[in-house]
Amino acid sequence: MKIVSCYIDRAEIKSLVQAGADELYTSAYGLPSFTEDCLRGGKLPAAIRDIHDLGKRALVALNSMYVMGSAAGMRALGDKVFALDAAGADGFIISSPSLLS
């Protein structure tokens, strides 16, 4: 069985892994999200490193049923996703396939 756990603060990561989480995910500020509970201030790359240092996978959630925006806004969103990929995100959880179109 694989346990996937959500976190919203870097301080939670170690205890979630100690409790048995195999993969951890969060949403990131500036990306589509169901709530405002997310890592802010550029903390996600450091959290990804923390998770990898513990030998676990780091995922990022892009959660929104409807994503509306201009072509430039969608390109900016894509740039953020590619930057998180470059920072080491192991995968993305996407709630709406329309985000990929």
Disulfide bonds with the S-S distance in Angstrom:
none
